[in-house]
């Protein structure tokens, strides 16, 4: 236990912030995974917005938000191109047989 009365208050405040930030970070991770798995642009926009808000509130570092948004954009670009490539592969495989 802290010896100083103010330190007790700081400990309580830290616990409150920790629980609030943990739930916010967990939500961010979920939004990111859903956006990557989804091919919809709306899910990506929602995740990007959430990362911006979290960075603005100090829940995560701004550079982390930028990195996650960049990786999300990269994943969305890959998802948009992927169906065309897989369709070509399957048609080539059928032609060889």
C-alpha positions in Angstrom: 0.0 0.0 0.0 1.2 3.5 -0.7 2.3 5.7 2.2 0.9 8.9 0.8 -2.8 9.5 0.6 -2.6 11.0 -2.9 -0.7 7.9 -4.1 -3.7 5.8 -3.1 -5.9 7.9 -5.3 -3.4 7.7 -8.2 -3.5 3.9 -7.9 -7.3 3.9 -8.1 -7.2 6.2 -11.1 -4.6 4.0 -12.8 -6.9 0.9 -12.3 -9.9 2.7 -13.8 -7.9 3.9 -16.8 -6.4 0.5 -17.3 -9.8 -1.2 -17.4 -11.2 1.4 -19.7 -8.2 1.3 -22.0 -8.2 -2.5 -22.1 -11.8 -2.7 -23.4 -11.1 0.0 -25.9 -8.0 -1.8 -27.2 -9.9 -5.1 -27.3 -12.6 -3.4 -29.4 -9.9 -2.0 -31.8 -8.4 -5.5 -32.3 -11.9 -6.9 -33.0 -12.7 -4.1 -35.5 -9.3 -4.7 -37.3 -9.9 -8.4 -37.6 -13.4 -7.9 -38.9 -12.2 -5.4 -41.4 -9.4 -7.6 -42.7 -11.8 -10.6 -43.0 -14.5 -8.6 -44.6 -14.3 -7.3 -48.2 -16.6 -4.4 -47.5 -15.1 -0.9 -47.5 -17.4 0.2 -44.7 -15.8 -2.1 -42.2 -12.4 -0.7 -43.1 -13.6 2.9 -42.7 -15.1 2.1 -39.3 -11.8 0.6 -38.1 -9.8 3.5 -39.4 -12.0 5.9 -37.6 -11.8 4.0 -34.4 -8.0 4.0 -34.6 -7.9 7.7 -35.1 -10.2 8.3 -32.2 -8.2 6.1 -29.9 -5.0 7.8 -30.9 -6.6 11.2 -30.3 -7.7 10.2 -26.8 -4.2 8.8 -26.0 -5.4 5.1 -25.7 -2.8 4.1 -28.3 0.2 5.8 -29.8 -0.5 7.8 -33.0 2.2 5.9 -34.8 0.6 2.6 -33.9 -2.7 3.9 -35.3 -1.0 4.9 -38.5 0.7 1.6 -38.8 -2.5 -0.3 -38.3 -4.4 1.8 -40.8 -1.6 1.2 -43.3 -1.7 -2.5 -42.8 -5.5 -2.5 -43.1 -5.3 -0.6 -46.4 -2.7 -3.1 -47.7 -5.0 -6.0 -46.7 -8.0 -4.4 -48.3 -6.0 -3.9 -51.5 -4.9 -7.5 -51.4 -8.4 -8.7 -50.9 -9.6 -6.7 -53.9 -7.0 -8.3 -56.1 -7.1 -11.8 -54.7 -10.4 -13.1 -56.3 -9.1 -12.3 -59.8 -5.9 -14.2 -59.2 -7.5 -17.2 -57.7 -10.0 -17.4 -60.6 -7.1 -17.4 -63.1 -5.3 -20.2 -61.1 -8.3 -22.4 -61.1 -8.9 -22.0 -64.8 -5.3 -22.9 -65.6 -5.4 -26.0 -63.4 -8.5 -27.2 -65.3 -6.9 -26.5 -68.7 -3.8 -28.7 -67.8 -6.0 -31.7 -66.9 
